[in-house]
Amino acid sequence: MAIVTEALIRDYAARDGLGLAEWVRSGDVSAAELAETAIAAIERLNPQINAVTIKAYDLGRQAAAQAPADAPFAGVPFLLKDLGSQWQGVPATASCAYLRDLPAPVDGESTRRVKQAGFSILGRTNVPENGWCISTEPRLHGPTRNPWRADVTSGGSSGGSAAAVAARMVPLAEATDGAGSIRVPASNCGLVGLKPSRGRVSFAPGAVDVWYGGVFFLCVSRTVRDTAAYLDAVAGGTPGDPYTPATPAESWADAARQPAKGLRLAMVTRAPDGKPVHPEVTAALQGTAKLLEGLGHAVEEIALDFDAATAWAAYTRMGAVQTAAMFAALEPVAGRPVTPEEVEPITWAAIERGRSITGVGHAADVEALRRFGRILVGQVLPFDAVLTPALTQPPRPLGHWDMSMTDYDAYNALWSDAVFMFPFNLSGLPAMSLPMHWTPDGLPVGVQLVGRGGDEATLLRLATQLEAAQPWIDRRPPVCIGA
């Protein structure tokens, strides 16, 4: 077994994923050494932040021993989110007691591509139960703490992944997004978080269409180039997928290296639900707009003109139906129906609400959501990209969202911080959070870029420009290896 020294830990923490793969290919370090370094980092820091809830170190060691040197992420340690993706022989518990003993029979397509890209998967990261929270505080595993400050949320539902990457346990980790769950934790933890276009990453074979195209797979990372290369590695449909966006001729990694010149950009400052935006968030947005203007782009202010309250109500009703249907579909696998004792109170409230909605009502909600999506696409289309706040508030204290609530509507009213995020789940447009600001007390604040459908390339070009103009890679939270 490789010996992990403090010098090795420092060198590991200083590199992004592609940098680690280049290091392996140079022969100066082995994939096995990287795996042991990541394991040491997890063991050292996880007691402080509770980011990793399933450890599968031996599987990761086996993958490291077989890492193909020519793979883009050869030997790079990686963590899957404990929700959505299938990893053969390992449960995806979704932080739910009802699901914790159900290992996946096969690898999902996205997991297969992660392995093919050369990653060594070491475990799974913490999530709120079934992903239905923008903080990560599940009853089953306990809260994930933000590496920037222990009393605030890392975000959700990919909060464990974001905390692990921010603490430099791994350079990037899997994330999924159904109402901001890639972008929320990216904003709260000072990371890059891209929600790709609808259909860009396949759910096969475990699912065909999740929430009518409202859910997306990708990652959180520390650098734009890692996100672009990861998208290259996992993107692409499988036969029978309902959404098939065109694959560009140029790789996203190559696109990210090309300069963006003279783009027409829009900026949205007012929340579509009319609620106030925190001054630090406004400062982040305006500072980014000024920076983009200095880079030669034109920025004009617009409003997102749609009924956010009606759209969110329809989305949460649709989510309740989908939650009830998911648990019904799992009964034959689990061998029993779910009971209130096996889920958190708000999950049970969602199940009961979903069971109460008629087929006619559900069909009306789905059609309404698609119409809202069409409206939003039309508002973004005239611009090369649209700039918005990521969250309307800096990271909230732990406990702000409480999954022990039983009032489904009251609980969902607390999601207004993400009012700039869920519209782009409805529309299927690519959207990414970038770490463009830190508050005076040291908490990260993200800014969101939204692109036209299928045009992740423009977002990646802009993000690369912003990363070069205002670098964030050397900002490290108090809980971090290699400091």
Secondary structure, DSSP 8 states (H G I E B T S, - for coil): -----HHHHHHHHTS-HHHHHHHHHHTSS-HHHHHHHHHHHHHHHHHHH--EEEE-HHHHHHHHHT--TTSTTTT-EEEEESSS--BBTBB--TT-GGGTT-BBSS--HHHHHHHHTT-EEEEEE--SGGG-SSS---TTT---EETTEEEEE--SSSHHHHHHHHTTSSSEEEEEESSSTTHHHHHHHT-EEEE--TTSB--TTT-S-STTTT-EEEEEESSHHHHHHHHHHH-B--TT-S------SS-HHHHHHS---S-EEEEE-S-TT-----HHHHHHHHHHHHHHHHTT-EEEEE---S-HHHHHHHHHHHHHHHHHHHHHHHHHHHTS---GGGS-HHHHHHHHHHHHS-HHHHHHHHHHHHHHHHHHHHHHTTSSEEEEESSSSS--BTTSS-TT---HHHHHHGGGGGTTTTHHHHH---EEEEEEEE-TTS-EEEEEEEE-TT-HHHHHHHHHHHHHHS--TT---SS-TT-
